[in-house]
Amino acid sequence: MMRVAILGTGGIGLCAAAVLCEAGHSVVLWSPTGKPPPSTLISTGAVIGTFTPEVATDCAQALAGATAVLIAVPGYGHRAVIEAMGPHLQPGQVVLYSSHMSFGALYLQSLLQARGVECPIVAWGTTVVTGRRIGPGAAHVGNIRSRLDAAVLGDPAGLDTCRALFGDRFVARDGLLPIALSNLNPQNHLGIALCNLTRMEKGEAWKQNANITPAVARLMLALDAERLAIAAAFGITVRTLEQHFHLSFNIAQTDMATMAAELATRDSDPFGPATLQTRYVLEDMPFGIAPMLQLAAAAGVAAPLHAGGLAVMSALYGRDLAADNDLLPLVGALVAELLAG
């Protein structure tokens, strides 16, 4: 059994903690926001139980003695967490990115290299769990994905750590570029949020899959076609949107609208955001769509729906959402080297 530090106590952090605790691992929680992490965790859904993770008052305490460190904060929190953990990571500790966005792993690697420290950094194409926080010390685990892509910077044995913690569900990819092109959440959330924005703004209760109507499904597939074209231009094969839903939610692979309708009949159909202050926009537009547009430009591929979606969302929110990305300015040269290589 391993000791795992989880940095972040939102839905994904708490759901991952429940999965690890159920498997018998030792979990310590740290909240970058300064709010005390829960010392008792009640989990429902795919993991049912009550667990007692350790809590840490600062990042250094959380990392002490940990075999693995899971970054489980939205993209807009990655830089702060990277800078908090960078001075305290010890050689050999395995860092897991759930999920990797905006090439943040390159920034962490650069900080560690400046210290002369080598740690495997494992970038996941998406989260290993789906779910949500339903209270200060409660989480509902919606699903544990059957397959997700992962790439390792450093010792390839970092992937063995992922499998020892979460099971044999990780597909090794060669480098960060396939991971960046495998993350479908930003484009999916763009389609869902854009087409249900007034529900969000009014604070309505609405089910997500039930509102992926055939029209919304067509938009999601058109966005996916742009992502697939960008990947093809780089010579990279990635899963399609429908393959992603099939593997993530244990559903027969058909057309997107039919799959969404089937998921809508399940008790696990999650509620959509009930506020404009949602990661579907504030994380996914700056840290998902904006980097994808940079990759499109580098590949020479037009992505009008990604560009238009970002522009429309920025107009709706009254600000330049791409400018909210505080990682790309730090890793621009490193990304350029990656693409050149």
Phi, psi and omega in degrees: 000151186242157172263125185235126174267126177250119182260099184129131182236033170278198185301312184291319179299314182290322178294318177297321178299318180297316179299316182291318179297318180299326180280356176096007178280158177268124185242135172237131184255140171225134179256115179297342180282349182093352177285138181299129176291157179286135176271347172233129183239119176259124183242139175234176178088231183291340174233121181245123179166172175240127187233160182233076177292156171287159176235147179240145180270344176211170186294319181300319179295320180297320185283336186302119176079004181281137172285319182227153181231123181255118174275114186229058177232158176299163183306325182287354175255357185297314184300314181298319180290319177302315182288335176284322185272333185310315182287347190246347179296141180251153181308133176092343176295135185264124180259127181247127180261112181239098347256166184285135179220146168055032174058031179298333179300328178294324179293314178298316180300321180294323178293320179291321178298324178295332177270352185073029182250136178246120176228133172297133177242118184253116181262124179263143179288339176202182179282150178285338179235157164247153180159187183207156173279130183243010178175173183304325179229036183220142180218148175248113180276111182286318188193150170249118188296144180279333179214137169209149181279148178211143177230146184246129166264117182103213186300120180300343179296347176303329179290329176297324178297317177303315183290324178294329181275317190239001179097174186275075182230007185257131179254119184290132175239154185268089174098173186283336183297314175299328179293315179300324182274353180265347184280105183270348185304314182301314181291321179296315181292329175299311180296316182292313183291318182298320184276353180231025188296321181293328174299317179297312184295326180275356179072029181285157173267115182217142181275138189290304183294327179297338181253012165272078181288171177306323179293316178296320178300320179296320178295316179299320179291324178293320174298320180295324179299323177295316179298317180296324178293321177296315179299316181298324179296331177270002181074029184245135176261128178230162179290149174281169178303315183291324174296321179299314179296320179301312184282330183281326191238013175052056182229146179300138183278114174228214175277158189302315183296321179292320179295317179297319179297321178295315179297329181294338180278350182274153178294341184274003178300115186283156171287144174283171179301143179245028178199156174287342180275069185234148179295339178302335178247306189290336172265308193286330178288307181289321191258355177240303183289315181299313176297325178297323177293326175294319178294321178300316180296318180295327181275350183071032182248133177285137178225065187296328180287322174297313181295316180293321178298317178296318180295317180294316179297320178298319178295318180295325181269351177071029177200162180279098184294327179299328181290348178285348181285113181260007179259317184304321178298335182275336186244009184307312181293323180291322177294321178299318177297319180298315181290326179292328181285000000 
